[in-house]
């Protein structure tokens, strides 16, 4: 069997329809990555292949010939980094993939980590050797520069040539290969420029071009590696093993072997292997990997916990509710990795632009070289020099880097804070929002009623009767009333009611101390006999409460009204601050959409600071209203991800807050993994900053190139100016993109 066939057979999984993912190290630039992807797609079975510069991943069919893929990657100095597998033969270990696309859960949690460590090591090795080569070349260059005029010219040329070969031989080889294939990219431009400079005797400048272009590539690779490593550090939250508790014994097992119903023991400092519920134990759990909240949360028996969380101070026994691949953490990791690979409209435009830009620059350089000498009788050497300078100015390095580093940095920073953004396109949209529509219940409010007002006519009986009748009820309004009574008098004990009867549409009737009482909606007032003036006064009080949006819980006896509570959905403590900070962040319109009645909606809007309210809406009317808003402004819809799916889908951007619920993760474009809105203003600020940096990067890249090209008109453009403008733009673009990762994440927490 040939080596090719052997590799092919070892790497093919059993299912013919699945794709295999490999880690690729050494991708030099987005443009080169796109060209290699196109070449791989031309191979047999390669039409679905994807090569991502942002994530450094190759996804392709198991039937593609890996040897040919490796040859294509090698043409740009890239290679597949195989995960080490000690249990396999050497041949099969060479082709071990990171994971199959159908099993993103367990594979990411285990093999993924091996692949990461290995790739990380190689990546640093490549950058380290490049640093040494560039350093030696720079020393050679400075030494030769000082020797000029003091030693024979052949010696100077030999030293410059040595420095040039050390720093630029990889670019030169790739460029020559591209020229033979009539493929024009930045390596081609640099190769032609180097050869041209040498031909006209500009050894000093040719060497400087080679060294600075090498430095350019080093910075480019460092910037993207830094952004990727930040994302990979985030994904390292996945635990690898668990301590299975069975029949009073523990056993270390891989997390992918756990099934729902298994009980695991988690000791202080260990990671919880998958989603589940505590069956025994109490302790603080750090959920930062899921929610971004750094303060540990106390968990007790019966409480739900997330996989990837860390038990900080207690031994917990947890019944697993989901296999790891179905857990919140596994889904988040899978979506975050997919997000890196998605391309924004800006990136797609730059890719398309770069495809035609490089050949156009070569044509312009050729025209500048030929037209003045041929038509205007200008000196050849002057315009050959100008043409070579244009080739260097035209290098699209900074342009193609304008977007990827900033986007990956932005998504990493957001994910680090418990904000899952499902791709660069959604990050761009988040930064462009002008209006935000909120669902009321469970989003602006807690989704739980609370007592906000009370009117008491008989203080000696009112609280005692309400407490007695409501203490055993499971109705949400009854629970809210009992919570209110406990706060008013924590030590109070209520009598047990007799002959309890539930009255549909009204409330409850029972005997307390031998007398009949009713507790419920205002409908219970009809059971009061006589005292019409008193009843009219009570009805006036109730109307005033309802005008403020309150739901009424009244208590009456046979001869009088004892009092009533006014209840409303309790607003979240951070809501008003969040809405104010959203306006400060540039959101011009905040809207509340709710199915509740107008008075209740207006009361919440007044407390929260939301600008407009649309109440009494059916689900389909919410969708229609979102479409109407989106037709005028870029609109985001914020909901809890449970009953808001149609409205979230209809908005320009769907934002769900679900603290890890499956529906929230799957429905929305952006998921706030906390159970509050506090980090939304900071996320929008970060997204706006990413968009701003991308615009700056594109503007800076094109401006510097335009200025340099204009210098060709009077003939002032030199190779020095050309390389400094190109390298300067790349350095600035890289550093600006990485600034998004810098600093503490205070602005993402400012709303809370």
PyMOL commands that set and color helices and strands:
alter all, ss='L'
color gray80, all
select helices_A, chain A and resi 3-11+30-41+66-74+90-94+101-109+111-147+153-180+186-199+203-235+255-257+288-291+324-326+328-341+345-376+380-393+397-416+424-432+440-444+459-470+476-488+522-527+532-547+575-584+598-608+619-632+645-650+662-667+680-710+719-741
alter helices_A, ss='H'
color red, helices_A
select strands_A, chain A and resi 19-25+50-52+57-61+79-81+99-100+241-246+249-254+263-266+276-280+283-286+297-299+304-305+310-311+316-320+419-421+435-439+445-456+498-503+507-512+515-520+551-557+561-571+589-593+612-614+635-639+653-657+670-672
alter strands_A, ss='S'
color yellow, strands_A
deselect
rebuild
show_as cartoon
